[in-house]
Amino acid sequence: MKKYMLYIACSLSVLTVSSCKDWLELPSEKDFDSSTIFEDVGKVEMAILGAYTSTFNSELYYQFGMGTDECFSTEGETNSKNQVSNYVYNPATSPSSTYTAMYAGVEQANVLIKNIPLMTGLSDAEKAKLDMLLGEAYAIRAKNMLNVVRFFGDVPYPRVPVIDMPSFSSSRVNRDTIIDGCIADLQAAIQLLPWKGESGLPVERISKNAAHGLLARMALYGAGYSLRWDLNSYSPSSVQLARRPDAARIQELYQIARDACKAVVDRGENSLIDYETIFRDLVNGRYNQESMLEYGQKGIDRNDAQVGYTNGIFAHTQSFYLKAQPAMAALPTYYFEFQPDDSRRDVTIASYAITADSKHQMNTYASNTIGKFRVNWKAELGPAVNRRDINWIELRYADILLMYAEAENELNAGPTSIAKTLLEEVRLRAFKGDRSKIGATPADYGSFQNALIQERKLELGFEGWRRTDLIRWGILFEKLTATKQEILDLANRSGKYADADRFRAYKKTDARVFNDPTVALPFIGFKSEPSAAEKASLEAEGYTLLNMYSSTSAFFANTFTANAIWVRNIYRGLEKNKVELFPLATTTIDNNPGLRGQQHPLY
């Protein structure tokens, strides 16, 4: 048997796992080859867990998570992350770590997919276990390829181990071919995988429930828009934002998405829970019925996914919680898109920071940060300030409901009663079951689609899908152009923001406990600067007065004006029918002769 080197990072203790963190307590990486791996089911499971380590990296939520209508970079304009978030890139600066990591995972999956079916002399129990492991390998290959396709478009598509390929170079393959292959992989995975409730496996591993969700997501991306060009000529004039040309296949994909979501709903194992609880559970490693798939973080050597550090609240290095240093923040306008009674707003957006003397200090409009991964909500510090043992949620049940509603709307040229009910279920959770606050559900195709686009923004903020969701809907340029104008309007207190608070008075409170109950600080809003007498009265009552447009902030201390450099720089490189896909990095092409002459035509 030929030998294939796999990176393995788990011990056989996975077989008796009970806690969502236990299976992630990994030893150092070991090299295993196929001459020993595929003689033992336990070692195959170790190989599968090794493949999971190549299914995610920080670039997916960091560089690729910004440049949306939710999130912007707080780093300087010459910083590469800031440039990526504002669509300023070229082949020399294009991100490549996701591309490299995803293909590493694909190679591991290909080795497993080839060799697992060749194993013989197995008991019925071992065959059942191998079926599950093979299903995971198919799902890993598919989800990794989607992460390459949604950022780079038509890319190489290896389906056999490198050692079995006729050449060590490979060229671009049409994205539709790739998506269709991934659809087939996920359909195969669904047949092999057990339901979560039957498996006893942690949420960090792909169950039948999660595979259905991944299939629905894949189908919606396959049916949507992407930047495309002629793969024969690579002519710049051929570049366009378009759907695949086969209208019948598009409808088939929406049906696949609809059926996959329906299977999860009908199964009944997953449900919506209290919104705040989702993320308090997440940062503390607890399971719940809403989270369907997570990428595990455990210990300082696990990976470079610094969840809660670069994408969390600000905590001063001398604070009770030690340092959390976000490099990305909520766009000032995002806060205003939530209705005041929407319970998701103050969970999604952290409107306070933690100071050096361990106080909750209110943020300005410019310095609100990501609230879902707060270090002060943890029950402990974690092993390091940038390794807090916070998982990354890859799929939630709310996403299943919204994808289901979207597919129903597309298949029927308008929302069915099922579609309306699904959207309303998500909105009702947001308003604690108060139907009087969710508003009227649109009844026509366009209005319902717009409602879904907005609802996904409110429900799934900062969870890593917004940028490419806007692209698959074909509206990235238009949405970001409108958002930039809204930012300017808020800066000028004009248009719909004419009545925005200019000042807020609040009381600083202690931040010296784990499982900090604070979600947001109560405040008194002022449309104009309070008088001297009002200021004196507020001070006597223990209030701090904050100019919401000022540079008075524990984090990102910049004034918020229309002429501020950081405001002017937002989306500064945005170009329609160009930036929807990244160019391949120069090193990527240099390392693969098959890609020479196949660069993004507009770069």
C-alpha positions in Angstrom: 0.0 0.0 0.0 1.3 3.5 -0.9 2.2 5.7 2.1 0.4 9.0 2.6 1.6 11.4 5.3 -1.2 12.8 7.3 -1.1 15.3 10.1 -2.8 13.7 13.0 -3.7 15.6 16.2 -5.8 13.5 18.5 -5.6 10.5 20.8 -7.8 7.4 21.0 -9.5 8.8 24.1 -12.0 10.4 21.5 -13.8 7.0 21.6 -15.1 7.7 25.1 -15.6 11.4 24.8 -18.3 13.1 27.0 -17.3 16.8 27.2 -17.2 19.1 24.2 -13.6 20.0 25.2 -12.2 16.6 26.1 -11.6 15.4 22.5 -9.7 18.6 21.8 -7.0 18.0 24.5 -4.6 17.0 21.8 -1.0 15.8 22.0 1.7 17.1 19.7 1.1 16.4 16.0 2.3 13.0 14.9 3.0 11.7 11.4 1.1 8.6 10.5 1.3 6.8 7.1 -1.3 4.7 5.4 0.5 1.5 6.0 -0.5 1.7 9.6 -3.5 4.1 9.6 -5.7 1.9 7.5 -5.1 -1.2 9.5 -6.9 0.1 12.5 -10.3 1.9 12.8 -9.1 3.8 15.8 -6.2 5.3 13.9 -8.5 6.2 11.0 -10.6 8.2 13.5 -7.4 9.9 14.6 -6.8 10.8 11.0 -10.2 12.3 10.6 -9.7 14.4 13.7 -6.4 15.5 12.1 -8.3 16.6 9.0 -10.6 18.8 11.1 -7.7 20.9 12.1 -7.5 22.1 8.5 -11.1 23.2 8.2 -10.8 26.7 9.7 -8.4 29.5 10.5 -8.5 33.0 11.8 -8.5 34.6 8.3 -12.0 33.3 7.7 -13.5 35.5 10.5 -10.8 38.2 10.5 -9.7 39.4 7.1 -12.6 37.8 5.3 -15.1 38.8 8.1 -14.6 42.5 7.6 -15.5 44.7 4.6 -19.2 44.1 5.2 -22.2 46.2 6.2 -21.6 45.1 9.8 -17.9 45.2 10.4 -14.8 47.3 9.7 -11.0 47.1 10.5 -9.7 49.3 13.3 -6.1 48.9 12.1 -4.1 51.5 10.2 -4.6 52.0 6.5 -1.2 50.5 5.6 -2.0 47.3 7.6 -2.7 44.3 5.3 -5.9 43.4 7.2 -7.3 46.9 6.8 -6.5 46.8 3.1 -8.3 43.5 2.7 -11.3 44.7 4.6 -11.5 47.8 2.3 -10.9 46.0 -1.0 -7.4 47.2 -1.5 -5.4 44.2 -2.7 -3.4 42.7 -5.6 -1.7 39.4 -6.3 1.3 40.5 -4.1 -0.9 41.2 -1.1 -3.8 38.8 -1.6 -4.5 36.6 1.5 -3.5 33.0 1.1 -3.6 31.2 4.4 -7.2 30.1 4.0 -6.4 28.8 0.5 -3.5 26.8 1.8 -5.2 25.5 4.9 -8.4 24.4 3.0 -6.4 22.4 0.5 -4.4 20.7 3.2 -7.7 19.5 4.6 -8.9 18.4 1.2 -5.7 16.3 0.7 -6.3 14.6 4.0 -9.9 14.0 3.1 -8.9 12.6 -0.3 -6.5 10.1 1.3 -9.2 9.0 3.7 -11.9 8.7 1.0 -9.6 6.6 -1.1 -8.5 4.2 1.6 -11.4 3.7 4.0 -13.4 1.6 1.5 -10.3 -0.6 0.9 -10.2 -1.8 4.5 -11.1 -5.5 5.0 -11.6 -8.0 7.8 -13.9 -5.8 9.8 -16.7 -6.5 12.3 -20.2 -5.0 11.7 -19.4 -2.4 14.4 -16.2 -1.5 12.8 -17.9 -1.1 9.4 -20.5 1.1 10.9 -17.8 3.3 12.5 -15.9 3.5 9.2 -19.1 4.6 7.4 -19.4 7.5 9.8 -15.7 8.4 9.4 -16.0 8.2 5.6 -19.1 10.5 5.8 -17.0 13.0 7.8 -14.3 12.9 5.2 -16.7 13.6 2.4 -18.2 16.5 4.4 -14.8 18.0 5.2 -13.8 17.9 1.6 -17.0 19.7 0.6 -16.9 22.4 3.3 -13.3 23.2 2.6 -13.8 23.6 -1.1 -16.7 26.0 -0.5 -14.4 28.1 1.6 -12.0 28.3 -1.3 -14.6 28.8 -4.0 -16.5 31.6 -2.2 -13.4 33.8 -2.0 -11.4 32.7 -5.1 -14.0 31.4 -7.5 -12.8 28.9 -10.1 -9.9 27.0 -8.5 -8.2 23.6 -8.7 -10.4 20.8 -7.6 -8.4 17.7 -6.5 -10.5 14.6 -5.8 -7.7 12.1 -5.4 -4.6 12.2 -3.2 -1.7 14.1 -4.6 0.4 11.0 -5.0 -2.2 9.6 -7.4 -2.5 12.7 -9.6 -0.8 12.5 -13.1 0.8 15.8 -12.5 1.7 17.9 -9.5 0.2 21.0 -11.1 -3.5 21.7 -11.5 -5.5 24.4 -13.2 -8.7 26.2 -12.5 -12.0 24.3 -12.7 -15.3 25.9 -13.2 -16.9 26.7 -9.9 -20.2 25.1 -11.0 -18.4 21.8 -11.5 -16.9 22.2 -8.0 -20.1 23.0 -6.3 -21.9 20.1 -8.0 -19.1 17.8 -6.8 -19.5 19.1 -3.3 -23.2 18.6 -3.4 -22.6 15.0 -4.3 -20.1 14.7 -1.5 -22.5 16.0 1.1 -25.3 13.9 -0.2 -23.0 10.9 0.3 -22.1 12.1 3.7 -25.7 12.4 4.8 -26.2 8.7 3.9 -23.3 7.6 6.0 -23.5 9.9 9.0 -25.7 9.3 12.1 -28.0 12.0 13.5 -26.4 14.0 16.3 -28.8 12.5 18.9 -27.8 9.0 18.0 -24.0 9.5 17.7 -23.0 10.8 21.1 -20.3 12.8 19.4 -19.5 16.4 20.3 -20.7 19.4 18.2 -17.1 19.8 16.9 -17.8 16.8 14.6 -20.1 16.7 11.6 -23.3 14.9 12.2 -26.2 14.1 9.7 -27.9 17.3 11.1 -24.8 19.4 10.3 -24.3 17.8 6.9 -27.8 18.7 5.9 -27.1 22.3 6.9 -23.8 22.3 5.0 -25.7 20.9 2.0 -28.3 23.6 2.1 -25.6 26.3 2.3 -23.7 24.7 -0.6 -26.8 24.6 -2.7 -27.6 28.3 -2.1 -24.1 29.3 -3.0 -24.3 27.2 -6.1 -27.6 28.8 -7.1 -26.4 32.4 -6.4 -24.2 34.9 -8.1 -20.4 34.8 -8.4 -17.8 36.7 -10.3 -17.1 34.8 -13.5 -15.0 35.0 -16.6 -14.1 33.0 -19.7 -11.8 30.2 -18.6 -10.4 29.8 -22.1 -9.5 33.4 -22.9 -9.2 35.1 -19.5 -10.3 38.2 -21.2 -11.0 41.2 -18.9 -14.1 42.0 -21.0 -15.6 38.6 -20.0 -15.6 39.3 -16.3 -19.2 39.6 -15.0 -21.2 39.0 -11.9 -23.7 36.3 -12.9 -25.4 33.1 -11.9 -24.7 29.7 -13.6 -26.3 29.6 -17.0 -28.5 26.5 -16.4 -31.8 27.9 -15.0 -33.2 24.4 -14.4 -30.2 23.4 -12.3 -30.6 26.6 -10.3 -34.1 25.5 -9.4 -32.8 22.0 -8.5 -30.3 23.6 -6.1 -33.0 25.6 -4.4 -35.0 22.4 -4.0 -31.9 20.6 -2.6 -31.5 23.4 -0.1 -35.1 23.4 0.9 -35.2 19.6 1.4 -32.0 19.6 3.4 -33.3 22.2 5.8 -36.7 20.5 6.1 -35.0 17.3 7.1 -33.3 19.0 10.0 -36.6 20.8 11.1 -38.6 17.6 10.8 -36.0 15.6 12.8 -36.7 17.9 15.8 -33.3 17.5 17.5 -32.4 21.2 17.1 -34.3 24.3 18.3 -33.9 28.0 18.9 -32.8 28.9 22.5 -32.4 32.2 24.2 -30.1 34.3 22.1 -27.8 35.5 24.8 -27.4 31.9 26.1 -26.1 30.7 22.7 -22.9 32.8 23.2 -22.6 32.4 26.9 -22.6 28.7 26.3 -20.2 29.1 23.4 -17.5 30.9 25.4 -17.8 28.4 28.2 -17.7 25.2 26.1 -21.3 24.2 26.8 -23.6 22.4 24.3 -27.1 23.5 23.4 -29.7 22.6 20.8 -29.1 25.6 18.6 -25.4 25.2 17.8 -25.0 22.5 15.1 -21.3 22.6 14.2 -18.4 24.3 15.9 -14.7 24.5 15.3 -12.9 23.6 18.5 -10.3 25.7 20.3 -8.4 24.1 23.2 -5.1 25.1 24.6 -2.3 27.4 23.4 -1.0 25.1 20.7 -4.3 24.1 19.1 -4.5 26.6 16.2 -4.3 30.3 15.5 -8.0 30.9 15.8 -7.9 33.8 18.3 -11.6 33.9 18.9 -12.5 36.5 21.5 -9.2 38.4 21.1 -9.1 40.0 17.7 -12.9 39.7 17.3 -14.2 40.4 20.9 -14.6 43.3 23.3 -11.7 45.4 24.4 -10.2 44.5 27.8 -7.2 46.4 29.1 -4.2 44.4 29.8 -4.3 45.4 33.4 -8.0 44.6 33.8 -9.4 41.7 35.8 -9.8 39.7 32.5 -6.3 40.7 31.2 -5.9 41.7 27.6 -8.4 41.4 24.7 -7.3 43.5 21.7 -9.9 43.6 18.9 -8.7 44.6 15.5 -12.2 44.7 14.1 -15.3 46.6 15.2 -19.0 47.1 14.5 -19.8 49.7 11.9 -21.4 52.7 13.7 -24.6 52.3 11.7 -25.1 48.6 12.6 -26.3 49.4 16.1 -29.2 51.4 14.7 -30.4 48.7 12.4 -31.8 46.7 15.4 -35.0 47.8 16.9 -34.5 49.0 20.5 -36.3 45.9 21.9 -34.5 43.4 19.7 -32.6 41.2 22.2 -29.9 40.4 19.7 -28.6 44.0 19.5 -26.8 44.2 22.8 -25.5 40.6 22.5 -24.2 41.1 19.0 -22.7 44.5 19.6 -20.6 45.2 22.8 -21.3 48.8 23.7 -18.8 48.9 26.5 -15.1 48.1 27.1 -13.2 47.0 30.1 -10.8 49.6 31.5 -7.5 49.2 33.3 -9.2 49.7 36.7 -11.8 46.9 35.7 -14.8 49.1 35.0 -17.4 48.9 32.2 -16.9 52.0 30.2 -19.4 52.9 27.4 -18.1 53.0 23.9 -18.8 55.7 21.4 -20.5 55.0 18.1 -17.1 54.5 16.5 -15.8 52.1 19.1 -18.5 49.5 19.5 -17.1 46.0 19.2 -18.1 42.4 18.6 -20.1 41.2 21.6 -20.7 37.5 20.9 -17.3 36.3 22.1 -16.7 38.3 25.2 -13.9 37.3 27.5 -15.8 38.7 30.6 -18.6 36.1 29.9 -16.2 33.2 30.5 -16.0 31.3 33.8 -12.2 31.5 33.7 -9.4 33.4 32.0 -8.4 30.6 29.7 -4.9 29.4 28.9 -3.6 32.7 27.3 -5.0 36.1 26.5 -5.2 35.2 22.8 -6.2 31.6 23.4 -9.3 31.7 25.5 -10.7 28.3 24.6 -13.6 29.8 22.7 -15.0 27.7 19.9 -16.1 29.2 16.5 -19.7 28.5 15.5 -19.9 27.3 11.9 -23.6 26.5 11.8 -26.7 27.4 13.9 -30.3 26.2 13.7 -31.4 29.8 13.1 -29.4 29.7 9.8 -31.3 26.5 8.9 -34.6 28.3 9.3 -33.5 31.3 7.3 -32.0 29.2 4.5 -35.3 27.1 4.4 -37.3 30.3 4.1 -35.0 31.6 1.4 -35.3 28.4 -0.7 -39.1 28.5 -0.3 -39.2 32.0 -1.6 -37.0 31.2 -4.6 -38.9 28.0 -5.5 -42.3 29.6 -5.4 -41.5 33.2 -6.7 -42.8 34.4 -3.4 -43.0 33.4 0.2 -45.2 30.4 1.1 -46.9 30.2 4.5 -44.0 27.9 5.6 -41.5 30.6 4.6 -43.3 33.3 6.5 -43.6 31.1 9.6 -39.8 30.3 9.5 -38.9 34.0 9.3 -41.3 34.9 12.0 -39.9 32.1 14.3 -36.5 33.8 14.1 -37.9 37.2 14.7 -40.1 36.1 17.6 -37.1 34.7 19.4 -35.4 38.1 18.9 -38.3 39.9 20.6 -38.9 37.3 23.4 -42.0 36.0 21.8 -43.8 39.3 21.5 -45.6 39.1 18.2 -46.6 42.8 18.4 -43.0 43.8 17.8 -42.0 41.7 14.8 -43.9 43.8 12.2 -45.7 42.6 9.2 -44.1 39.8 7.2 -43.8 40.7 3.5 -46.0 38.8 1.1 -44.2 39.3 -2.3 -41.0 37.8 -3.6 -38.8 41.0 -3.6 -39.9 42.3 -0.3 -39.5 38.9 1.4 -36.0 38.5 -0.1 -35.0 41.9 1.3 -36.4 41.0 4.7 -34.4 37.8 4.7 -31.2 39.7 3.6 -31.7 42.1 6.5 -32.7 39.3 9.0 -29.6 37.3 8.3 -27.6 40.5 9.0 -29.3 40.9 12.4 -29.3 37.2 13.3 -25.9 36.1 12.1 -23.8 39.2 12.6 -20.0 38.6 12.8 -20.4 34.9 12.2 -18.3 35.0 9.0 -20.8 34.7 6.2 -22.0 38.3 5.4 -19.4 39.2 2.8 -20.0 36.2 0.6 -23.7 36.2 1.2 -23.9 39.7 -0.2 -21.9 38.4 -3.2 -24.2 35.4 -3.8 -27.2 37.7 -3.8 -25.4 39.9 -6.3 -25.6 43.0 -4.2 -22.2 43.6 -2.6 -21.4 46.8 -4.4 -24.8 48.3 -4.0 -25.2 47.3 -0.3 -21.8 48.7 0.7 -22.3 51.9 -1.4 -25.5 52.5 0.5 -23.9 51.6 3.8 -21.1 54.2 3.2 -23.7 56.9 2.7 -25.4 55.9 5.9 -22.2 56.1 7.8 -21.7 59.6 6.5 -25.3 60.5 7.4 -24.8 59.3 10.9 -21.5 61.2 11.2 -23.4 64.3 10.1 -26.6 63.5 12.1 -28.6 63.8 8.9 -31.3 61.8 7.1 -32.7 59.0 9.3 -30.0 59.7 11.9 -30.9 63.4 12.4 -32.3 62.4 15.8 -29.4 60.2 16.9 -28.2 60.8 20.5 -25.2 63.2 20.5 -24.5 62.5 24.2 -25.3 59.6 26.5 -25.0 59.6 30.3 -24.3 56.3 32.0 -22.8 54.9 35.2 -19.5 53.0 35.2 -19.8 49.7 36.9 -17.3 47.1 38.3 -16.1 44.4 36.0 -14.4 42.0 38.4 -16.3 38.8 38.1 -16.3 35.8 35.8 -19.5 35.0 34.1 -20.1 38.8 34.1 -23.8 39.4 33.8 -23.5 42.7 32.1 -24.8 42.8 28.6 -25.1 46.6 28.1 -25.0 49.7 30.2 -28.3 51.6 30.8 -28.1 55.2 29.6 -29.9 58.5 29.3 -29.8 59.9 25.7 -29.4 63.6 24.8 -29.9 65.0 21.4 -27.8 68.0 22.2 -25.2 68.9 24.8 -26.7 69.1 28.3 -26.6 72.5 30.1 -24.1 73.2 32.8 -26.9 72.6 35.4 -27.8 69.3 33.8 -24.2 68.2 33.8 -23.8 69.0 37.4 -27.0 67.1 38.3 -25.8 64.1 36.3 -22.4 64.1 38.0 -23.9 64.4 41.4 -25.9 61.2 40.7 -22.8 59.3 39.6 -23.3 59.5 35.8 -20.5 59.9 33.3 -21.4 62.0 30.3 -20.1 60.7 26.9 -20.0 62.6 23.6 -20.9 59.7 21.3 -18.9 61.4 18.4 -15.8 62.1 20.5 -12.5 60.3 20.8 -13.2 59.5 24.5 -12.9 55.8 24.3 -11.0 52.9 25.9 -10.6 51.4 22.4 -10.3 53.0 18.9 -10.1 56.5 20.3 -11.0 58.4 17.1 -13.5 61.2 16.5 -16.5 60.3 14.3 -16.8 62.9 11.6 -17.5 62.6 7.9 -14.0 63.8 7.2 -12.1 61.6 9.6 -9.5 59.5 7.7 -10.9 56.2 9.0 -14.3 57.1 7.8 -13.1 58.2 4.3 -11.1 55.0 4.0 -14.0 52.6 4.5 -14.6 50.5 1.3 -12.0 52.8 -0.4 -11.1 50.1 -3.0 -14.6 48.9 -3.8 -15.2 48.2 -7.5 -18.1 46.4 -8.9 -17.4 43.3 -11.0 -13.8 43.1 -9.7 -13.4 42.8 -6.0 -16.1 40.1 -5.5 -13.2 37.6 -5.7 -9.7 37.8 -4.6 -6.8 37.4 -7.0 -4.6 34.4 -6.4 -1.5 35.2 -4.4 1.6 35.5 -6.5 3.2 32.7 -4.5 0.2 30.4 -5.1 0.7 30.7 -8.9 4.5 30.4 -8.5 4.0 27.1 -6.6 1.6 25.6 -9.1 2.6 25.8 -12.8 -1.0 24.8 -13.8 -2.2 28.2 -12.7 0.2 30.3 -14.8 -1.7 32.6 -17.1 -4.9 32.0 -15.0 -4.9 35.0 -12.8 -8.1 37.0 -12.1 -8.3 38.9 -15.4 -8.7 42.3 -13.7 -5.5 41.9 -11.7 
